[in-house]
Amino acid sequence: MAIFPSTVGSLDEPYWTTDDGTSEGAVRVASAEALKGAVDYTPVVMTDQMKIVLQNAVAKALQGRETPKQPLDNAGARSDRLPRQS
């Protein structure tokens, strides 16, 4: 089961800090450590339409339907043409 902590405070829970000796435990602890340094690069102003465009682009890249660069470039160009919310 693939899950991530739902709050920053959750990262301090033993589930995320203690490796139980399994492969899953090692990955869980490593991923929680990586999340502590994560940066949110979402633009400050992003409309719902822009979010949908970006989500669809990321899905195409994750599904291997396109290389990561092309759908993200397309999403950026398409989002630039969408009306901005004030």
PDB file of N, CA, C and O in Angstrom:
ATOM      1  N   MET A   1       0.852  -1.169   0.000  1.00  0.00           N
ATOM      2  CA  MET A   1       0.000   0.000   0.000  1.00  0.00           C
ATOM      3  C   MET A   1       0.901   1.237   0.000  1.00  0.00           C
ATOM      4  O   MET A   1       1.804   1.347   0.829  1.00  0.00           O
ATOM      5  N   ALA A   2       0.664   2.144  -0.906  1.00  0.00           N
ATOM      6  CA  ALA A   2       1.459   3.366  -0.999  1.00  0.00           C
ATOM      7  C   ALA A   2       0.713   4.503  -0.307  1.00  0.00           C
ATOM      8  O   ALA A   2      -0.360   4.912  -0.749  1.00  0.00           O
ATOM      9  N   ILE A   3       1.287   5.005   0.772  1.00  0.00           N
ATOM     10  CA  ILE A   3       0.690   6.122   1.491  1.00  0.00           C
ATOM     11  C   ILE A   3       1.787   7.100   1.871  1.00  0.00           C
ATOM     12  O   ILE A   3       2.963   6.741   1.913  1.00  0.00           O
ATOM     13  N   PHE A   4       1.403   8.316   2.144  1.00  0.00           N
ATOM     14  CA  PHE A   4       2.311   9.331   2.651  1.00  0.00           C
ATOM     15  C   PHE A   4       1.636   9.999   3.835  1.00  0.00           C
ATOM     16  O   PHE A   4       0.409   9.994   3.930  1.00  0.00           O
ATOM     17  N   PRO A   5       2.416  10.572   4.734  1.00  0.00           N
ATOM     18  CA  PRO A   5       1.808  11.251   5.883  1.00  0.00           C
ATOM     19  C   PRO A   5       0.949  12.425   5.416  1.00  0.00           C
ATOM     20  O   PRO A   5       1.270  13.099   4.438  1.00  0.00           O
ATOM     21  N   SER A   6      -0.140  12.651   6.132  1.00  0.00           N
ATOM     22  CA  SER A   6      -1.071  13.705   5.727  1.00  0.00           C
ATOM     23  C   SER A   6      -0.745  15.066   6.336  1.00  0.00           C
ATOM     24  O   SER A   6      -1.289  16.080   5.900  1.00  0.00           O
ATOM     25  N   THR A   7       0.132  15.101   7.334  1.00  0.00           N
ATOM     26  CA  THR A   7       0.530  16.371   7.941  1.00  0.00           C
ATOM     27  C   THR A   7       2.029  16.350   8.212  1.00  0.00           C
ATOM     28  O   THR A   7       2.637  15.283   8.298  1.00  0.00           O
ATOM     29  N   VAL A   8       2.615  17.524   8.345  1.00  0.00           N
ATOM     30  CA  VAL A   8       4.040  17.615   8.644  1.00  0.00           C
ATOM     31  C   VAL A   8       4.330  16.956   9.992  1.00  0.00           C
ATOM     32  O   VAL A   8       5.352  16.286  10.140  1.00  0.00           O
ATOM     33  N   GLY A   9       3.445  17.137  10.976  1.00  0.00           N
ATOM     34  CA  GLY A   9       3.631  16.542  12.297  1.00  0.00           C
ATOM     35  C   GLY A   9       3.653  15.021  12.269  1.00  0.00           C
ATOM     36  O   GLY A   9       4.258  14.381  13.128  1.00  0.00           O
ATOM     37  N   SER A  10       2.980  14.446  11.261  1.00  0.00           N
ATOM     38  CA  SER A  10       2.959  12.986  11.137  1.00  0.00           C
ATOM     39  C   SER A  10       4.347  12.416  10.885  1.00  0.00           C
ATOM     40  O   SER A  10       4.607  11.259  11.218  1.00  0.00           O
ATOM     41  N   LEU A  11       5.227  13.195  10.312  1.00  0.00           N
ATOM     42  CA  LEU A  11       6.575  12.724  10.004  1.00  0.00           C
ATOM     43  C   LEU A  11       7.374  12.369  11.246  1.00  0.00           C
ATOM     44  O   LEU A  11       8.394  11.686  11.153  1.00  0.00           O
ATOM     45  N   ASP A  12       6.919  12.826  12.409  1.00  0.00           N
ATOM     46  CA  ASP A  12       7.618  12.526  13.659  1.00  0.00           C
ATOM     47  C   ASP A  12       7.113  11.247  14.317  1.00  0.00           C
ATOM     48  O   ASP A  12       7.687  10.791  15.306  1.00  0.00           O
ATOM     49  N   GLU A  13       6.045  10.666  13.777  1.00  0.00           N
ATOM     50  CA  GLU A  13       5.478   9.437  14.345  1.00  0.00           C
ATOM     51  C   GLU A  13       6.418   8.260  14.098  1.00  0.00           C
ATOM     52  O   GLU A  13       7.079   8.215  13.060  1.00  0.00           O
ATOM     53  N   PRO A  14       6.492   7.304  15.031  1.00  0.00           N
ATOM     54  CA  PRO A  14       7.365   6.145  14.869  1.00  0.00           C
ATOM     55  C   PRO A  14       7.154   5.371  13.563  1.00  0.00           C
ATOM     56  O   PRO A  14       8.097   4.804  13.011  1.00  0.00           O
ATOM     57  N   TYR A  15       5.914   5.352  13.080  1.00  0.00           N
ATOM     58  CA  TYR A  15       5.636   4.649  11.825  1.00  0.00           C
ATOM     59  C   TYR A  15       6.528   5.174  10.703  1.00  0.00           C
ATOM     60  O   TYR A  15       6.946   4.413   9.831  1.00  0.00           O
ATOM     61  N   TRP A  16       6.817   6.473  10.725  1.00  0.00           N
ATOM     62  CA  TRP A  16       7.612   7.107   9.668  1.00  0.00           C
ATOM     63  C   TRP A  16       9.087   7.209  10.022  1.00  0.00           C
ATOM     64  O   TRP A  16       9.910   7.455   9.140  1.00  0.00           O
ATOM     65  N   THR A  17       9.443   7.028  11.289  1.00  0.00           N
ATOM     66  CA  THR A  17      10.831   7.215  11.707  1.00  0.00           C
ATOM     67  C   THR A  17      11.554   5.922  12.057  1.00  0.00           C
ATOM     68  O   THR A  17      12.777   5.913  12.192  1.00  0.00           O
ATOM     69  N   THR A  18      10.803   4.823  12.206  1.00  0.00           N
ATOM     70  CA  THR A  18      11.403   3.563  12.638  1.00  0.00           C
ATOM     71  C   THR A  18      11.349   2.525  11.514  1.00  0.00           C
ATOM     72  O   THR A  18      10.274   2.179  11.023  1.00  0.00           O
ATOM     73  N   ASP A  19      12.515   2.040  11.119  1.00  0.00           N
ATOM     74  CA  ASP A  19      12.617   0.984  10.111  1.00  0.00           C
ATOM     75  C   ASP A  19      12.354  -0.346  10.811  1.00  0.00           C
ATOM     76  O   ASP A  19      13.064  -0.710  11.747  1.00  0.00           O
ATOM     77  N   ASP A  20      11.338  -1.067  10.358  1.00  0.00           N
ATOM     78  CA  ASP A  20      10.979  -2.336  11.008  1.00  0.00           C
ATOM     79  C   ASP A  20      11.722  -3.542  10.427  1.00  0.00           C
ATOM     80  O   ASP A  20      11.382  -4.687  10.725  1.00  0.00           O
ATOM     81  N   GLY A  21      12.731  -3.283   9.604  1.00  0.00           N
ATOM     82  CA  GLY A  21      13.524  -4.365   9.036  1.00  0.00           C
ATOM     83  C   GLY A  21      13.006  -4.915   7.724  1.00  0.00           C
ATOM     84  O   GLY A  21      13.650  -5.769   7.114  1.00  0.00           O
ATOM     85  N   THR A  22      11.844  -4.436   7.276  1.00  0.00           N
ATOM     86  CA  THR A  22      11.303  -4.884   5.993  1.00  0.00           C
ATOM     87  C   THR A  22      11.698  -3.893   4.901  1.00  0.00           C
ATOM     88  O   THR A  22      12.109  -2.769   5.188  1.00  0.00           O
ATOM     89  N   SER A  23      11.571  -4.317   3.663  1.00  0.00           N
ATOM     90  CA  SER A  23      11.830  -3.408   2.539  1.00  0.00           C
ATOM     91  C   SER A  23      10.877  -2.219   2.595  1.00  0.00           C
ATOM     92  O   SER A  23      11.264  -1.077   2.347  1.00  0.00           O
ATOM     93  N   GLU A  24       9.612  -2.517   2.928  1.00  0.00           N
ATOM     94  CA  GLU A  24       8.616  -1.446   3.022  1.00  0.00           C
ATOM     95  C   GLU A  24       8.977  -0.448   4.119  1.00  0.00           C
ATOM     96  O   GLU A  24       8.809   0.760   3.948  1.00  0.00           O
ATOM     97  N   GLY A  25       9.467  -0.953   5.234  1.00  0.00           N
ATOM     98  CA  GLY A  25       9.860  -0.079   6.336  1.00  0.00           C
ATOM     99  C   GLY A  25      11.012   0.832   5.953  1.00  0.00           C
ATOM    100  O   GLY A  25      11.018   2.015   6.294  1.00  0.00           O
ATOM    101  N   ALA A  26      11.981   0.282   5.247  1.00  0.00           N
ATOM    102  CA  ALA A  26      13.131   1.091   4.814  1.00  0.00           C
ATOM    103  C   ALA A  26      12.693   2.178   3.848  1.00  0.00           C
ATOM    104  O   ALA A  26      13.137   3.321   3.949  1.00  0.00           O
ATOM    105  N   VAL A  27      11.820   1.823   2.910  1.00  0.00           N
ATOM    106  CA  VAL A  27      11.332   2.807   1.941  1.00  0.00           C
ATOM    107  C   VAL A  27      10.478   3.856   2.631  1.00  0.00           C
ATOM    108  O   VAL A  27      10.566   5.042   2.312  1.00  0.00           O
ATOM    109  N   ARG A  28       9.650   3.425   3.576  1.00  0.00           N
ATOM    110  CA  ARG A  28       8.780   4.357   4.301  1.00  0.00           C
ATOM    111  C   ARG A  28       9.618   5.401   5.041  1.00  0.00           C
ATOM    112  O   ARG A  28       9.320   6.594   4.974  1.00  0.00           O
ATOM    113  N   VAL A  29      10.657   4.966   5.742  1.00  0.00           N
ATOM    114  CA  VAL A  29      11.508   5.896   6.497  1.00  0.00           C
ATOM    115  C   VAL A  29      12.265   6.813   5.532  1.00  0.00           C
ATOM    116  O   VAL A  29      12.365   8.017   5.770  1.00  0.00           O
ATOM    117  N   ALA A  30      12.795   6.251   4.452  1.00  0.00           N
ATOM    118  CA  ALA A  30      13.534   7.059   3.476  1.00  0.00           C
ATOM    119  C   ALA A  30      12.625   8.089   2.817  1.00  0.00           C
ATOM    120  O   ALA A  30      13.026   9.235   2.615  1.00  0.00           O
ATOM    121  N   SER A  31      11.406   7.685   2.481  1.00  0.00           N
ATOM    122  CA  SER A  31      10.496   8.631   1.822  1.00  0.00           C
ATOM    123  C   SER A  31      10.074   9.737   2.781  1.00  0.00           C
ATOM    124  O   SER A  31       9.948  10.893   2.379  1.00  0.00           O
ATOM    125  N   ALA A  32       9.855   9.389   4.048  1.00  0.00           N
ATOM    126  CA  ALA A  32       9.493  10.409   5.030  1.00  0.00           C
ATOM    127  C   ALA A  32      10.637  11.401   5.221  1.00  0.00           C
ATOM    128  O   ALA A  32      10.402  12.602   5.358  1.00  0.00           O
ATOM    129  N   GLU A  33      11.873  10.905   5.232  1.00  0.00           N
ATOM    130  CA  GLU A  33      13.033  11.796   5.337  1.00  0.00           C
ATOM    131  C   GLU A  33      13.104  12.732   4.130  1.00  0.00           C
ATOM    132  O   GLU A  33      13.388  13.921   4.273  1.00  0.00           O
ATOM    133  N   ALA A  34      12.843  12.186   2.946  1.00  0.00           N
ATOM    134  CA  ALA A  34      12.882  13.002   1.726  1.00  0.00           C
ATOM    135  C   ALA A  34      11.798  14.076   1.748  1.00  0.00           C
ATOM    136  O   ALA A  34      12.016  15.191   1.276  1.00  0.00           O
ATOM    137  N   LEU A  35      10.635  13.743   2.294  1.00  0.00           N
ATOM    138  CA  LEU A  35       9.538  14.719   2.350  1.00  0.00           C
ATOM    139  C   LEU A  35       9.871  15.910   3.231  1.00  0.00           C
ATOM    140  O   LEU A  35       9.368  17.010   3.000  1.00  0.00           O
ATOM    141  N   LYS A  36      10.713  15.706   4.239  1.00  0.00           N
ATOM    142  CA  LYS A  36      11.065  16.816   5.139  1.00  0.00           C
ATOM    143  C   LYS A  36      11.758  17.948   4.390  1.00  0.00           C
ATOM    144  O   LYS A  36      11.666  19.106   4.798  1.00  0.00           O
ATOM    145  N   GLY A  37      12.444  17.629   3.311  1.00  0.00           N
ATOM    146  CA  GLY A  37      13.127  18.652   2.527  1.00  0.00           C
ATOM    147  C   GLY A  37      12.404  19.014   1.244  1.00  0.00           C
ATOM    148  O   GLY A  37      12.950  19.714   0.391  1.00  0.00           O
ATOM    149  N   ALA A  38      11.170  18.536   1.106  1.00  0.00           N
ATOM    150  CA  ALA A  38      10.416  18.781  -0.132  1.00  0.00           C
ATOM    151  C   ALA A  38      10.061  20.259  -0.278  1.00  0.00           C
ATOM    152  O   ALA A  38       9.860  20.966   0.710  1.00  0.00           O
ATOM    153  N   VAL A  39       9.989  20.700  -1.502  1.00  0.00           N
ATOM    154  CA  VAL A  39       9.630  22.076  -1.817  1.00  0.00           C
ATOM    155  C   VAL A  39       8.403  22.047  -2.714  1.00  0.00           C
ATOM    156  O   VAL A  39       8.348  21.271  -3.669  1.00  0.00           O
ATOM    157  N   ASP A  40       7.436  22.873  -2.418  1.00  0.00           N
ATOM    158  CA  ASP A  40       6.234  22.987  -3.239  1.00  0.00           C
ATOM    159  C   ASP A  40       6.476  24.072  -4.284  1.00  0.00           C
ATOM    160  O   ASP A  40       6.569  25.256  -3.957  1.00  0.00           O
ATOM    161  N   TYR A  41       6.575  23.654  -5.535  1.00  0.00           N
ATOM    162  CA  TYR A  41       6.841  24.593  -6.617  1.00  0.00           C
ATOM    163  C   TYR A  41       5.574  25.044  -7.324  1.00  0.00           C
ATOM    164  O   TYR A  41       5.651  25.620  -8.409  1.00  0.00           O
ATOM    165  N   THR A  42       4.412  24.796  -6.737  1.00  0.00           N
ATOM    166  CA  THR A  42       3.152  25.230  -7.333  1.00  0.00           C
ATOM    167  C   THR A  42       3.150  26.751  -7.401  1.00  0.00           C
ATOM    168  O   THR A  42       3.444  27.409  -6.404  1.00  0.00           O
ATOM    169  N   PRO A  43       2.827  27.316  -8.545  1.00  0.00           N
ATOM    170  CA  PRO A  43       2.774  28.780  -8.624  1.00  0.00           C
ATOM    171  C   PRO A  43       1.799  29.356  -7.602  1.00  0.00           C
ATOM    172  O   PRO A  43       0.809  28.716  -7.246  1.00  0.00           O
ATOM    173  N   VAL A  44       2.080  30.543  -7.146  1.00  0.00           N
ATOM    174  CA  VAL A  44       1.238  31.183  -6.144  1.00  0.00           C
ATOM    175  C   VAL A  44      -0.181  31.355  -6.675  1.00  0.00           C
ATOM    176  O   VAL A  44      -1.146  31.102  -5.954  1.00  0.00           O
ATOM    177  N   VAL A  45      -0.316  31.779  -7.922  1.00  0.00           N
ATOM    178  CA  VAL A  45      -1.620  31.961  -8.527  1.00  0.00           C
ATOM    179  C   VAL A  45      -1.830  30.847  -9.539  1.00  0.00           C
ATOM    180  O   VAL A  45      -1.187  30.818 -10.589  1.00  0.00           O
ATOM    181  N   MET A  46      -2.730  29.935  -9.216  1.00  0.00           N
ATOM    182  CA  MET A  46      -2.994  28.816 -10.110  1.00  0.00           C
ATOM    183  C   MET A  46      -4.483  28.543 -10.084  1.00  0.00           C
ATOM    184  O   MET A  46      -5.033  28.188  -9.042  1.00  0.00           O
ATOM    185  N   THR A  47      -5.136  28.704 -11.212  1.00  0.00           N
ATOM    186  CA  THR A  47      -6.572  28.486 -11.275  1.00  0.00           C
ATOM    187  C   THR A  47      -6.878  26.990 -11.253  1.00  0.00           C
ATOM    188  O   THR A  47      -5.988  26.158 -11.428  1.00  0.00           O
ATOM    189  N   ASP A  48      -8.145  26.666 -11.035  1.00  0.00           N
ATOM    190  CA  ASP A  48      -8.558  25.259 -11.065  1.00  0.00           C
ATOM    191  C   ASP A  48      -8.292  24.645 -12.432  1.00  0.00           C
ATOM    192  O   ASP A  48      -7.891  23.484 -12.525  1.00  0.00           O
ATOM    193  N   GLN A  49      -8.512  25.418 -13.498  1.00  0.00           N
ATOM    194  CA  GLN A  49      -8.240  24.921 -14.845  1.00  0.00           C
ATOM    195  C   GLN A  49      -6.761  24.596 -15.018  1.00  0.00           C
ATOM    196  O   GLN A  49      -6.410  23.582 -15.621  1.00  0.00           O
ATOM    197  N   MET A  50      -5.895  25.459 -14.490  1.00  0.00           N
ATOM    198  CA  MET A  50      -4.454  25.231 -14.586  1.00  0.00           C
ATOM    199  C   MET A  50      -4.061  23.963 -13.831  1.00  0.00           C
ATOM    200  O   MET A  50      -3.208  23.202 -14.289  1.00  0.00           O
ATOM    201  N   LYS A  51      -4.685  23.737 -12.670  1.00  0.00           N
ATOM    202  CA  LYS A  51      -4.393  22.542 -11.884  1.00  0.00           C
ATOM    203  C   LYS A  51      -4.777  21.288 -12.659  1.00  0.00           C
ATOM    204  O   LYS A  51      -4.042  20.301 -12.644  1.00  0.00           O
ATOM    205  N   ILE A  52      -5.918  21.320 -13.334  1.00  0.00           N
ATOM    206  CA  ILE A  52      -6.356  20.165 -14.124  1.00  0.00           C
ATOM    207  C   ILE A  52      -5.389  19.909 -15.271  1.00  0.00           C
ATOM    208  O   ILE A  52      -5.026  18.763 -15.535  1.00  0.00           O
ATOM    209  N   VAL A  53      -4.970  20.971 -15.953  1.00  0.00           N
ATOM    210  CA  VAL A  53      -4.013  20.834 -17.052  1.00  0.00           C
ATOM    211  C   VAL A  53      -2.725  20.199 -16.534  1.00  0.00           C
ATOM    212  O   VAL A  53      -2.190  19.283 -17.159  1.00  0.00           O
ATOM    213  N   LEU A  54      -2.227  20.680 -15.400  1.00  0.00           N
ATOM    214  CA  LEU A  54      -0.990  20.142 -14.824  1.00  0.00           C
ATOM    215  C   LEU A  54      -1.162  18.690 -14.383  1.00  0.00           C
ATOM    216  O   LEU A  54      -0.291  17.858 -14.637  1.00  0.00           O
ATOM    217  N   GLN A  55      -2.273  18.383 -13.728  1.00  0.00           N
ATOM    218  CA  GLN A  55      -2.516  17.011 -13.281  1.00  0.00           C
ATOM    219  C   GLN A  55      -2.558  16.050 -14.473  1.00  0.00           C
ATOM    220  O   GLN A  55      -2.006  14.952 -14.407  1.00  0.00           O
ATOM    221  N   ASN A  56      -3.204  16.461 -15.544  1.00  0.00           N
ATOM    222  CA  ASN A  56      -3.270  15.619 -16.736  1.00  0.00           C
ATOM    223  C   ASN A  56      -1.888  15.419 -17.350  1.00  0.00           C
ATOM    224  O   ASN A  56      -1.567  14.329 -17.822  1.00  0.00           O
ATOM    225  N   ALA A  57      -1.078  16.463 -17.345  1.00  0.00           N
ATOM    226  CA  ALA A  57       0.276  16.366 -17.888  1.00  0.00           C
ATOM    227  C   ALA A  57       1.132  15.413 -17.061  1.00  0.00           C
ATOM    228  O   ALA A  57       1.862  14.587 -17.610  1.00  0.00           O
ATOM    229  N   VAL A  58       1.039  15.530 -15.752  1.00  0.00           N
ATOM    230  CA  VAL A  58       1.804  14.645 -14.873  1.00  0.00           C
ATOM    231  C   VAL A  58       1.350  13.200 -15.072  1.00  0.00           C
ATOM    232  O   VAL A  58       2.174  12.285 -15.083  1.00  0.00           O
ATOM    233  N   ALA A  59       0.052  12.996 -15.227  1.00  0.00           N
ATOM    234  CA  ALA A  59      -0.468  11.639 -15.441  1.00  0.00           C
ATOM    235  C   ALA A  59       0.101  11.035 -16.719  1.00  0.00           C
ATOM    236  O   ALA A  59       0.483   9.864 -16.731  1.00  0.00           O
ATOM    237  N   LYS A  60       0.162  11.817 -17.794  1.00  0.00           N
ATOM    238  CA  LYS A  60       0.722  11.312 -19.055  1.00  0.00           C
ATOM    239  C   LYS A  60       2.186  10.905 -18.872  1.00  0.00           C
ATOM    240  O   LYS A  60       2.626   9.876 -19.384  1.00  0.00           O
ATOM    241  N   ALA A  61       2.920  11.724 -18.140  1.00  0.00           N
ATOM    242  CA  ALA A  61       4.338  11.413 -17.917  1.00  0.00           C
ATOM    243  C   ALA A  61       4.490  10.154 -17.060  1.00  0.00           C
ATOM    244  O   ALA A  61       5.322   9.298 -17.359  1.00  0.00           O
ATOM    245  N   LEU A  62       3.694  10.040 -16.002  1.00  0.00           N
ATOM    246  CA  LEU A  62       3.793   8.885 -15.109  1.00  0.00           C
ATOM    247  C   LEU A  62       3.347   7.592 -15.793  1.00  0.00           C
ATOM    248  O   LEU A  62       3.840   6.512 -15.469  1.00  0.00           O
ATOM    249  N   GLN A  63       2.429   7.707 -16.723  1.00  0.00           N
ATOM    250  CA  GLN A  63       1.952   6.535 -17.455  1.00  0.00           C
ATOM    251  C   GLN A  63       2.908   6.143 -18.576  1.00  0.00           C
ATOM    252  O   GLN A  63       2.732   5.102 -19.209  1.00  0.00           O
ATOM    253  N   GLY A  64       3.915   6.970 -18.821  1.00  0.00           N
ATOM    254  CA  GLY A  64       4.880   6.673 -19.872  1.00  0.00           C
ATOM    255  C   GLY A  64       4.359   6.961 -21.262  1.00  0.00           C
ATOM    256  O   GLY A  64       4.956   6.547 -22.256  1.00  0.00           O
ATOM    257  N   ARG A  65       3.237   7.673 -21.334  1.00  0.00           N
ATOM    258  CA  ARG A  65       2.666   7.993 -22.645  1.00  0.00           C
ATOM    259  C   ARG A  65       3.480   9.071 -23.356  1.00  0.00           C
ATOM    260  O   ARG A  65       3.467   9.162 -24.583  1.00  0.00           O
ATOM    261  N   GLU A  66       4.175   9.871 -22.589  1.00  0.00           N
ATOM    262  CA  GLU A  66       5.042  10.917 -23.127  1.00  0.00           C
ATOM    263  C   GLU A  66       6.245  11.043 -22.202  1.00  0.00           C
ATOM    264  O   GLU A  66       6.200  10.612 -21.050  1.00  0.00           O
ATOM    265  N   THR A  67       7.319  11.635 -22.712  1.00  0.00           N
ATOM    266  CA  THR A  67       8.460  11.906 -21.849  1.00  0.00           C
ATOM    267  C   THR A  67       8.036  12.964 -20.830  1.00  0.00           C
ATOM    268  O   THR A  67       7.109  13.723 -21.112  1.00  0.00           O
ATOM    269  N   PRO A  68       8.661  13.047 -19.679  1.00  0.00           N
ATOM    270  CA  PRO A  68       8.240  14.031 -18.686  1.00  0.00           C
ATOM    271  C   PRO A  68       8.299  15.477 -19.186  1.00  0.00           C
ATOM    272  O   PRO A  68       7.431  16.279 -18.841  1.00  0.00           O
ATOM    273  N   LYS A  69       9.281  15.813 -19.972  1.00  0.00           N
ATOM    274  CA  LYS A  69       9.447  17.206 -20.399  1.00  0.00           C
ATOM    275  C   LYS A  69       8.312  17.695 -21.298  1.00  0.00           C
ATOM    276  O   LYS A  69       7.806  18.801 -21.109  1.00  0.00           O
ATOM    277  N   GLN A  70       7.913  16.885 -22.266  1.00  0.00           N
ATOM    278  CA  GLN A  70       6.936  17.360 -23.247  1.00  0.00           C
ATOM    279  C   GLN A  70       5.564  17.694 -22.652  1.00  0.00           C
ATOM    280  O   GLN A  70       5.054  18.780 -22.927  1.00  0.00           O
ATOM    281  N   PRO A  71       4.938  16.816 -21.848  1.00  0.00           N
ATOM    282  CA  PRO A  71       3.633  17.195 -21.307  1.00  0.00           C
ATOM    283  C   PRO A  71       3.708  18.375 -20.348  1.00  0.00           C
ATOM    284  O   PRO A  71       2.767  19.164 -20.257  1.00  0.00           O
ATOM    285  N   LEU A  72       4.820  18.498 -19.633  1.00  0.00           N
ATOM    286  CA  LEU A  72       4.943  19.642 -18.724  1.00  0.00           C
ATOM    287  C   LEU A  72       5.126  20.944 -19.497  1.00  0.00           C
ATOM    288  O   LEU A  72       4.572  21.976 -19.119  1.00  0.00           O
ATOM    289  N   ASP A  73       5.902  20.897 -20.579  1.00  0.00           N
ATOM    290  CA  ASP A  73       6.031  22.081 -21.438  1.00  0.00           C
ATOM    291  C   ASP A  73       4.678  22.457 -22.018  1.00  0.00           C
ATOM    292  O   ASP A  73       4.307  23.630 -22.046  1.00  0.00           O
ATOM    293  N   ASN A  74       3.938  21.442 -22.486  1.00  0.00           N
ATOM    294  CA  ASN A  74       2.609  21.689 -23.054  1.00  0.00           C
ATOM    295  C   ASN A  74       1.660  22.269 -22.002  1.00  0.00           C
ATOM    296  O   ASN A  74       0.888  23.183 -22.292  1.00  0.00           O
ATOM    297  N   ALA A  75       1.724  21.733 -20.784  1.00  0.00           N
ATOM    298  CA  ALA A  75       0.855  22.232 -19.707  1.00  0.00           C
ATOM    299  C   ALA A  75       1.182  23.682 -19.384  1.00  0.00           C
ATOM    300  O   ALA A  75       0.276  24.483 -19.151  1.00  0.00           O
ATOM    301  N   GLY A  76       2.462  24.027 -19.369  1.00  0.00           N
ATOM    302  CA  GLY A  76       2.850  25.414 -19.107  1.00  0.00           C
ATOM    303  C   GLY A  76       2.338  26.347 -20.184  1.00  0.00           C
ATOM    304  O   GLY A  76       1.798  27.413 -19.888  1.00  0.00           O
ATOM    305  N   ALA A  77       2.506  25.947 -21.426  1.00  0.00           N
ATOM    306  CA  ALA A  77       2.036  26.784 -22.538  1.00  0.00           C
ATOM    307  C   ALA A  77       0.519  26.911 -22.509  1.00  0.00           C
ATOM    308  O   ALA A  77      -0.025  27.992 -22.733  1.00  0.00           O
ATOM    309  N   ARG A  78      -0.157  25.809 -22.234  1.00  0.00           N
ATOM    310  CA  ARG A  78      -1.619  25.836 -22.206  1.00  0.00           C
ATOM    311  C   ARG A  78      -2.131  26.668 -21.034  1.00  0.00           C
ATOM    312  O   ARG A  78      -3.100  27.415 -21.177  1.00  0.00           O
ATOM    313  N   SER A  79      -1.489  26.542 -19.890  1.00  0.00           N
ATOM    314  CA  SER A  79      -1.894  27.323 -18.716  1.00  0.00           C
ATOM    315  C   SER A  79      -1.691  28.808 -18.935  1.00  0.00           C
ATOM    316  O   SER A  79      -2.468  29.622 -18.435  1.00  0.00           O
ATOM    317  N   ASP A  80      -0.647  29.171 -19.682  1.00  0.00           N
ATOM    318  CA  ASP A  80      -0.388  30.581 -19.968  1.00  0.00           C
ATOM    319  C   ASP A  80      -1.516  31.199 -20.788  1.00  0.00           C
ATOM    320  O   ASP A  80      -1.729  32.411 -20.745  1.00  0.00           O
ATOM    321  N   ARG A  81      -2.241  30.361 -21.536  1.00  0.00           N
ATOM    322  CA  ARG A  81      -3.331  30.876 -22.373  1.00  0.00           C
ATOM    323  C   ARG A  81      -4.669  30.925 -21.629  1.00  0.00           C
ATOM    324  O   ARG A  81      -5.627  31.515 -22.128  1.00  0.00           O
ATOM    325  N   LEU A  82      -4.744  30.315 -20.444  1.00  0.00           N
ATOM    326  CA  LEU A  82      -5.989  30.312 -19.693  1.00  0.00           C
ATOM    327  C   LEU A  82      -6.188  31.651 -18.994  1.00  0.00           C
ATOM    328  O   LEU A  82      -5.219  32.312 -18.620  1.00  0.00           O
ATOM    329  N   PRO A  83      -7.447  32.049 -18.817  1.00  0.00           N
ATOM    330  CA  PRO A  83      -7.697  33.316 -18.097  1.00  0.00           C
ATOM    331  C   PRO A  83      -7.269  33.201 -16.638  1.00  0.00           C
ATOM    332  O   PRO A  83      -7.416  32.148 -16.018  1.00  0.00           O
ATOM    333  N   ARG A  84      -6.753  34.267 -16.111  1.00  0.00           N
ATOM    334  CA  ARG A  84      -6.274  34.304 -14.723  1.00  0.00           C
ATOM    335  C   ARG A  84      -7.404  34.734 -13.792  1.00  0.00           C
ATOM    336  O   ARG A  84      -8.218  35.592 -14.134  1.00  0.00           O
ATOM    337  N   GLN A  85      -7.436  34.120 -12.606  1.00  0.00           N
ATOM    338  CA  GLN A  85      -8.381  34.549 -11.595  1.00  0.00           C
ATOM    339  C   GLN A  85      -7.756  35.675 -10.789  1.00  0.00           C
ATOM    340  O   GLN A  85      -6.548  35.675 -10.555  1.00  0.00           O
ATOM    341  N   SER A  86      -8.558  36.624 -10.368  1.00  0.00           N
ATOM    342  CA  SER A  86      -8.038  37.737  -9.575  1.00  0.00           C
ATOM    343  C   SER A  86      -8.190  37.475  -8.116  1.00  0.00           C
ATOM    344  O   SER A  86      -7.804  38.308  -7.296  1.00  0.00           O
TER     345      SER A  86
END
